[in-house]
Amino acid sequence: MSDRSLWVDYSKAIGIVLVVYGHVARGVYNASIPLNVGVYTLVDSLVYTFHMPLFFFLSGLFFMNSLGRRGRLKLISSKIDTIVYPYLLWSLIQGGVIVVLSSFTNNKVEASTLLTILWQPQWQFWFLYALFMIFVLSSILFNSSENRLILLAFAVSILLYIFQKQLPSAYNLGFITNNLVFFIAGILYDRYKKLFPGSGNLNFTLFAFIIFAVSQYIFHLQLDMNYEDKGVLSLLLAMISILFIVLLSQSLVRKPIHWFLIVGSASMSIYLLHILAGSGVRIILVNLFYIYDPAIHLVIGTLAGVIFPVVVFYFAKHYVWLNYLFSAPLSRLIKK
């Protein structure tokens, strides 16, 4: 982590735990395990207003530095290694497991579904598909020194987000209209971060939390909106929430907790494996131990969805052959 800001790993840790919780909770709900539906729906929408936008934002932070250091072609080829390869591999692995265990899962999946992943991403892997599209588009549009074009692209991306429901979504263009704005926001934050006061200041972070909490309250409870209501308000809410997570991370990292940094650095591993781990725990709890307590499912499922992938990530760092679970072996041979 010598070349990375530790607060970014803190933000990734917070974000990935929310991702795991969100999918575990949805799995519990879809399995008809009794939940307080009102609380579940509110928390689900609150999490989904910003947790994936956060990851697009964080992905944009280092984009310009990588573009300037590697150039367009090398940057795109590196993303084929670290995004496209795990997308294809884990779509097939997770899809194969779901097909085999379809009698125990919430959704029945045909083997033919696995043939569609080149043009129709499945399950949580949509994020990797969308992220690669945005990396390619940004690599074509930008260079490492042009600021005005970035600002213009940011303005356009805001309009694309606000009016996305009126725009065509064919060819997966919805991934760009819904997420590009957050990626470019990350680029701009990295360029103009000195303009953001209060980084690491607990009082400023507390103020940001109040704004975050009030905004979420107004959006969900006063306006009776949810994360699917895309527009100016959802964009503003997502940006406020992302800024709060950034400031919170910058404050917490002043006294870093090692295991939390590990969770952040292993966020890709967690993203790829957490559905298998969390769903596996739910199936075991229900079918072997006949446990239907939603609290037990949420806690154990979330812990399993984080801890198991972290263990795999740890072993992958010590056993070279396990690296092939997360990045392409061919590219590693070429680099040698």
C-alpha positions as CSV (number, residue, x, y, z in Angstrom):
1,M,0.0,0.0,0.0
2,S,3.1,2.2,-0.2
3,D,1.8,4.0,-3.3
4,R,-1.8,4.4,-2.2
5,S,-3.6,6.6,0.3
6,L,-4.7,4.6,3.3
7,W,-7.9,6.5,3.5
8,V,-8.9,5.0,0.2
9,D,-8.6,1.5,1.6
10,Y,-10.8,2.6,4.6
11,S,-13.4,3.9,2.1
12,K,-13.3,0.6,0.2
13,A,-13.6,-1.3,3.5
14,I,-16.7,0.7,4.4
15,G,-18.2,0.4,0.9
16,I,-17.5,-3.4,0.5
17,V,-19.0,-4.2,3.9
18,L,-22.2,-2.3,2.8
19,V,-22.2,-4.3,-0.5
20,V,-21.9,-7.6,1.4
21,Y,-24.6,-6.6,3.9
22,G,-26.9,-5.4,1.1
23,H,-26.7,-8.7,-0.9
24,V,-27.0,-10.8,2.3
25,A,-30.1,-8.9,3.4
26,R,-31.7,-9.2,-0.1
27,G,-30.9,-12.9,0.0
28,V,-32.6,-13.3,3.4
29,Y,-35.6,-11.3,2.2
30,N,-36.0,-13.3,-1.0
31,A,-35.7,-16.5,0.9
32,S,-38.8,-15.5,2.8
33,I,-37.0,-15.5,6.1
34,P,-39.1,-13.1,8.3
35,L,-37.8,-9.6,8.4
36,N,-39.2,-6.2,9.5
37,V,-40.0,-5.2,5.9
38,G,-40.2,-1.5,6.7
39,V,-36.8,-1.4,8.2
40,Y,-35.3,-3.7,5.6
41,T,-36.7,-1.6,2.7
42,L,-35.4,1.7,4.3
43,V,-31.9,0.4,5.0
44,D,-31.7,-1.3,1.6
45,S,-32.6,1.9,-0.2
46,L,-30.2,4.0,2.0
47,V,-27.3,1.7,1.2
48,Y,-28.1,1.6,-2.5
49,T,-28.2,5.4,-2.8
50,F,-24.4,5.6,-2.6
51,H,-22.4,2.4,-2.0
52,M,-21.8,1.6,-5.7
53,P,-21.4,5.2,-6.7
54,L,-18.7,5.3,-4.0
55,F,-16.7,2.6,-5.8
56,F,-16.9,4.4,-9.2
57,F,-15.7,7.5,-7.4
58,L,-12.8,5.7,-5.8
59,S,-11.9,4.1,-9.2
60,G,-11.7,7.5,-10.7
61,L,-9.2,8.8,-8.1
62,F,-6.1,7.2,-9.7
63,F,-7.2,7.2,-13.3
64,M,-5.3,10.2,-14.5
65,N,-2.1,9.2,-12.9
66,S,-2.4,5.7,-14.4
67,L,-3.2,7.2,-17.8
68,G,-0.2,9.5,-17.7
69,R,2.1,6.7,-16.5
70,R,0.9,4.0,-18.9
71,G,-0.8,5.6,-21.8
72,R,-4.1,4.6,-23.3
73,L,-3.3,1.2,-24.7
74,K,-1.4,-0.1,-21.7
75,L,-4.0,1.2,-19.3
76,I,-6.8,-0.6,-21.2
77,S,-4.8,-3.8,-21.5
78,S,-4.1,-3.7,-17.7
79,K,-7.9,-3.4,-17.1
80,I,-8.5,-6.5,-19.3
81,D,-6.2,-8.3,-16.9
82,T,-7.7,-6.9,-13.6
83,I,-11.3,-6.4,-14.6
84,V,-12.4,-8.3,-17.7
85,Y,-10.6,-11.5,-16.7
86,P,-12.0,-11.8,-13.2
87,Y,-15.4,-10.8,-14.6
88,L,-15.5,-13.7,-17.0
89,L,-13.9,-16.2,-14.7
90,W,-16.1,-15.5,-11.7
91,S,-19.3,-15.1,-13.7
92,L,-18.7,-18.7,-14.9
93,I,-17.7,-20.0,-11.5
94,Q,-20.6,-18.4,-9.6
95,G,-23.0,-19.1,-12.4
96,G,-21.9,-22.8,-12.5
97,V,-22.4,-23.1,-8.7
98,I,-25.9,-21.5,-8.9
99,V,-26.9,-23.8,-11.8
100,V,-25.7,-26.9,-9.8
101,L,-27.3,-25.8,-6.6
102,S,-30.4,-24.2,-8.2
103,S,-32.7,-26.3,-6.0
104,F,-31.4,-24.5,-2.9
105,T,-31.1,-21.0,-4.2
106,N,-33.6,-18.1,-4.5
107,N,-33.4,-17.8,-8.2
108,K,-33.3,-20.7,-10.8
109,V,-30.7,-20.2,-13.4
110,E,-30.3,-22.2,-16.6
111,A,-26.9,-23.1,-17.9
112,S,-27.6,-21.2,-21.1
113,T,-27.5,-18.0,-19.1
114,L,-23.8,-18.3,-18.8
115,L,-23.5,-17.9,-22.5
116,T,-24.9,-14.3,-22.3
117,I,-22.3,-12.8,-20.0
118,L,-20.4,-11.2,-22.9
119,W,-23.3,-8.8,-23.5
120,Q,-25.5,-9.2,-20.5
121,P,-23.7,-9.2,-17.1
122,Q,-25.2,-11.3,-14.4
123,W,-25.5,-10.9,-10.6
124,Q,-23.1,-8.5,-8.9
125,F,-20.6,-8.6,-11.8
126,W,-22.4,-5.8,-13.6
127,F,-20.1,-3.4,-11.8
128,L,-17.0,-4.9,-13.4
129,Y,-18.7,-4.8,-16.8
130,A,-19.7,-1.1,-16.3
131,L,-16.3,-0.1,-14.8
132,F,-14.4,-1.5,-17.9
133,M,-16.8,0.4,-20.2
134,I,-16.1,3.6,-18.3
135,F,-12.3,3.0,-18.2
136,V,-12.3,2.5,-22.0
137,L,-14.5,5.6,-22.7
138,S,-12.4,7.8,-20.3
139,S,-9.1,6.5,-21.8
140,I,-10.4,7.7,-25.2
141,L,-11.8,11.0,-24.1
142,F,-9.1,12.3,-21.7
143,N,-5.4,12.9,-21.5
144,S,-3.4,13.4,-18.3
145,S,-3.1,17.2,-18.6
146,E,-6.4,18.5,-20.0
147,N,-8.6,20.1,-17.3
148,R,-11.2,21.9,-19.3
149,L,-12.3,18.7,-21.1
150,I,-12.7,16.9,-17.8
151,L,-15.0,19.7,-16.5
152,L,-17.0,19.7,-19.7
153,A,-17.3,15.9,-19.5
154,F,-18.4,16.2,-15.9
155,A,-21.1,18.6,-16.8
156,V,-22.3,16.3,-19.6
157,S,-22.2,13.3,-17.3
158,I,-24.4,15.2,-14.8
159,L,-27.0,15.7,-17.6
160,L,-26.7,12.1,-18.7
161,Y,-27.4,11.0,-15.1
162,I,-30.4,13.3,-14.6
163,F,-32.1,12.5,-17.9
164,Q,-31.0,8.8,-18.0
165,K,-34.6,7.5,-18.1
166,Q,-35.3,9.6,-21.2
167,L,-32.1,8.2,-23.0
168,P,-31.7,4.9,-24.8
169,S,-30.3,2.1,-22.6
170,A,-29.5,-0.3,-25.5
171,Y,-26.0,-1.8,-25.7
172,N,-25.7,-1.3,-21.9
173,L,-25.4,2.5,-22.3
174,G,-27.3,2.7,-19.0
175,F,-24.1,1.7,-17.2
176,I,-22.5,4.9,-18.5
177,T,-25.4,7.3,-17.9
178,N,-25.9,6.0,-14.4
179,N,-22.2,5.8,-13.2
180,L,-19.9,7.9,-15.3
181,V,-20.6,11.0,-13.3
182,F,-19.2,9.4,-10.1
183,F,-16.1,8.2,-11.9
184,I,-15.3,11.7,-13.2
185,A,-16.1,13.1,-9.8
186,G,-13.3,10.9,-8.5
187,I,-11.0,12.4,-11.1
188,L,-11.9,15.9,-10.2
189,Y,-11.6,15.2,-6.5
190,D,-8.0,14.0,-7.0
191,R,-7.2,17.1,-9.1
192,Y,-8.8,19.6,-6.7
193,K,-8.6,17.9,-3.3
194,K,-6.8,20.9,-1.8
195,L,-10.0,22.9,-2.3
196,F,-11.8,20.5,0.1
197,P,-11.1,21.7,3.7
198,G,-11.4,19.7,6.8
199,S,-9.8,16.4,5.7
200,G,-9.2,14.4,8.8
201,N,-10.9,17.0,11.0
202,L,-13.3,15.2,13.4
203,N,-15.6,18.3,13.8
204,F,-15.8,18.7,10.0
205,T,-16.6,15.0,9.7
206,L,-19.3,15.3,12.3
207,F,-20.8,18.2,10.4
208,A,-20.7,16.1,7.2
209,F,-22.4,13.2,9.0
210,I,-25.3,15.5,10.1
211,I,-25.7,16.7,6.5
212,F,-25.6,13.1,5.3
213,A,-28.2,12.0,7.9
214,V,-30.5,14.9,7.3
215,S,-30.3,14.4,3.5
216,Q,-31.1,10.7,3.8
217,Y,-34.0,11.5,6.1
218,I,-35.5,14.0,3.8
219,F,-35.0,11.9,0.7
220,H,-36.5,8.7,2.1
221,L,-39.0,9.8,4.8
222,Q,-40.1,13.3,3.9
223,L,-40.1,12.9,0.1
224,D,-40.9,9.2,0.2
225,M,-38.3,8.5,-2.5
226,N,-36.0,5.5,-2.9
227,Y,-32.7,4.7,-4.6
228,E,-34.5,3.9,-7.9
229,D,-35.8,7.5,-8.2
230,K,-33.0,8.8,-10.4
231,G,-32.6,12.6,-10.9
232,V,-31.2,15.7,-9.4
233,L,-32.0,14.8,-5.8
234,S,-30.6,11.2,-6.0
235,L,-27.4,12.6,-7.6
236,L,-27.0,15.2,-4.9
237,L,-27.7,12.6,-2.2
238,A,-25.1,10.3,-3.6
239,M,-22.5,13.0,-3.8
240,I,-23.2,14.1,-0.2
241,S,-22.9,10.5,1.0
242,I,-19.7,9.9,-0.9
243,L,-18.1,13.0,0.6
244,F,-19.1,11.9,4.1
245,I,-17.5,8.5,3.6
246,V,-14.3,10.2,2.3
247,L,-14.1,12.5,5.2
248,L,-15.0,9.7,7.7
249,S,-12.2,7.6,6.2
250,Q,-9.7,10.4,6.4
251,S,-10.6,10.9,10.0
252,L,-10.5,7.2,11.0
253,V,-7.2,6.5,9.3
254,R,-5.4,8.9,11.6
255,K,-5.4,5.8,14.0
256,P,-5.6,3.0,11.4
257,I,-6.9,-0.4,12.3
258,H,-4.8,-3.0,10.5
259,W,-7.6,-5.5,9.9
260,F,-9.8,-2.8,8.4
261,L,-7.1,-1.8,6.0
262,I,-6.9,-5.5,5.0
263,V,-10.6,-5.6,4.2
264,G,-10.2,-2.5,2.0
265,S,-7.2,-3.9,0.1
266,A,-9.1,-7.2,-0.4
267,S,-12.2,-5.4,-1.7
268,M,-12.0,-7.0,-5.1
269,S,-11.7,-10.5,-3.7
270,I,-14.7,-9.8,-1.4
271,Y,-16.7,-8.4,-4.3
272,L,-16.0,-11.5,-6.4
273,L,-16.6,-14.2,-3.7
274,H,-19.1,-12.7,-1.2
275,I,-22.3,-14.0,-2.9
276,L,-21.0,-17.6,-2.8
277,A,-20.0,-17.2,0.8
278,G,-23.1,-15.4,2.1
279,S,-25.6,-17.5,0.1
280,G,-23.7,-20.7,1.2
281,V,-24.1,-19.7,4.8
282,R,-27.8,-19.0,4.4
283,I,-28.4,-22.4,2.7
284,I,-26.5,-24.2,5.5
285,L,-28.3,-22.3,8.3
286,V,-31.7,-23.1,6.8
287,N,-31.3,-26.6,5.5
288,L,-28.9,-28.1,8.1
289,F,-29.7,-26.2,11.3
290,Y,-33.2,-25.0,10.5
291,I,-32.3,-21.4,11.7
292,Y,-34.7,-18.7,10.5
293,D,-33.7,-15.9,12.8
294,P,-33.0,-12.9,10.5
295,A,-30.5,-11.3,12.8
296,I,-28.4,-14.5,12.9
297,H,-28.6,-14.7,9.1
298,L,-27.6,-11.0,8.6
299,V,-24.7,-11.2,11.0
300,I,-23.2,-14.5,10.1
301,G,-23.9,-14.0,6.4
302,T,-22.1,-10.7,6.4
303,L,-19.2,-11.9,8.4
304,A,-18.8,-14.9,6.1
305,G,-19.1,-12.7,3.0
306,V,-16.2,-10.6,4.3
307,I,-13.9,-13.1,6.1
308,F,-13.9,-16.0,3.6
309,P,-12.8,-13.8,0.6
310,V,-10.2,-12.1,2.8
311,V,-8.7,-15.5,3.7
312,V,-8.7,-16.5,0.0
313,F,-7.0,-13.1,-0.8
314,Y,-4.4,-13.7,1.9
315,F,-3.5,-17.1,0.5
316,A,-3.4,-15.7,-3.0
317,K,-0.7,-13.4,-1.9
318,H,1.4,-16.3,-0.7
319,Y,0.7,-18.9,-3.3
320,V,1.3,-17.8,-6.9
321,W,-1.2,-20.2,-8.5
322,L,-4.1,-18.6,-6.5
323,N,-3.3,-15.3,-8.1
324,Y,-5.0,-16.7,-11.2
325,L,-8.3,-16.3,-9.4
326,F,-8.0,-12.5,-9.6
327,S,-5.8,-11.6,-12.6
328,A,-5.0,-13.2,-15.9
329,P,-2.0,-15.6,-16.0
330,L,-1.1,-14.7,-19.6
331,S,-0.5,-11.0,-18.8
332,R,1.7,-12.0,-15.9
333,L,3.8,-14.2,-18.2
334,I,4.1,-11.3,-20.7
335,K,5.3,-8.9,-18.0
336,K,8.0,-11.4,-17.0
